[in-house]
Amino acid sequence: MKDLDLPEPIAAYFDADCHDGQAVARCFTKEGVVLDEGKTHSGAAEIEAWKNEATARYTYTAQPHTLQTQGHRYLVTSRVSGNFPGSPVDLRYAFILERGRIASLEISP
């Protein structure tokens, strides 16, 4: 992440991801949405629960290494390593930002 010039809300997300669900939820707009593993999580409470559940199941680290822009979308590829099947894996994080926060995040292989 040191070499990437990530927009502030995205850098804040990856920093918060090292902490807890509440820290992650604060990175999103009030109506923020996360799409991950085929499930949609909307609003702060659901996003916080999603992050807390992931942390309870797995110990992992995410190291962003590539940033691309497609119109209003920011695509970040990150090496995710941890105690889950298939580790390590490169995951793609598609962010849409709004007013200095994350409006939408879609995580895919």
Phi, psi and omega in degrees: 000338182301323183274347181270140175261074182286140172304147186309314181297328180284317176300319179296322179298311182294328175292314180295329181299339177279355186246253186222176183298324180295318178297319179294314182301327180294344180282347188257157171295168179303323181259019184305152184225139172239132173246117183210136178051040177077007181239148178252133179237118186243136177082163186301316184296316180291322179293318177299315180296320178301311181295316180297322178294316179298319180292325179291326182277322189225150167254125184208162171230148178239127180241096179299136180227349180220138177231128175229153174242141175227093184063242181268000181262141174248122180253118180244125173262132185227138174276118181250123182236140178177199183263054178230156181301135178087001181293142353279162180216147172271124176247150179254126180250115179256111183256142166238126183258152179208122177051044175078013178223172178272123176270326183209140175223126174239124181251128181215159177291000000 
